């Protein structure tokens, strides 16, 4: 997003679970590596099995996380993130991510994230802790969603 990222976007980042406990300045630093992205309703943002090169910082709208067969595992609403597990593990996408209505946000690549970890190791440690915590909560919610839908 380049220099001079809007204060409001940095504030939103600080409320997203994987960016919790980062300073406003650290959030602004992250924004310098991001690119804007938008998707129309029903667009497959990430396909199951596709290479994982980026994550989406969801700033507006909602996405459905689905199995390759289309069964919904979870639904995420802005502000949140999608794809952080895959870009850290470098594994192919484990689920399909579909826009539910108009979706917009920012993308961050694995290369940019790894560079941040090298240049700002303390921020990297905070991010990794937050990502593990966020993924744990998302997996718990997805398991609950699946259990309820089978009842």
Secondary structure as the mmCIF struct_conf table of DSSP 4:
data_model
#
loop_
_struct_conf.conf_type_id
_struct_conf.id
_struct_conf.beg_label_comp_id
_struct_conf.beg_label_asym_id
_struct_conf.beg_label_seq_id
_struct_conf.end_label_comp_id
_struct_conf.end_label_asym_id
_struct_conf.end_label_seq_id
BEND BEND1 UNK A 3 UNK A 4
HELX_RH_AL_P HELX_RH_AL_P1 UNK A 7 UNK A 15
BEND BEND2 UNK A 16 UNK A 16
HELX_RH_3T_P HELX_RH_3T_P1 UNK A 17 UNK A 19
TURN_TY1_P TURN_TY1_P1 UNK A 20 UNK A 21
HELX_RH_AL_P HELX_RH_AL_P2 UNK A 24 UNK A 31
TURN_TY1_P TURN_TY1_P2 UNK A 32 UNK A 33
STRN STRN1 UNK A 35 UNK A 39
TURN_TY1_P TURN_TY1_P3 UNK A 41 UNK A 42
STRN STRN2 UNK A 44 UNK A 46
TURN_TY1_P TURN_TY1_P4 UNK A 48 UNK A 49
STRN STRN3 UNK A 54 UNK A 66
TURN_TY1_P TURN_TY1_P5 UNK A 68 UNK A 69
BEND BEND3 UNK A 70 UNK A 70
STRN STRN4 UNK A 72 UNK A 77
BEND BEND4 UNK A 78 UNK A 79
STRN STRN5 UNK A 80 UNK A 82
BEND BEND5 UNK A 83 UNK A 83
HELX_RH_AL_P HELX_RH_AL_P3 UNK A 84 UNK A 89
TURN_TY1_P TURN_TY1_P6 UNK A 90 UNK A 90
HELX_LH_PP_P HELX_LH_PP_P1 UNK A 91 UNK A 93
BEND BEND6 UNK A 94 UNK A 95
STRN STRN6 UNK A 96 UNK A 109
HELX_RH_AL_P HELX_RH_AL_P4 UNK A 110 UNK A 119
HELX_RH_AL_P HELX_RH_AL_P5 UNK A 121 UNK A 150
#
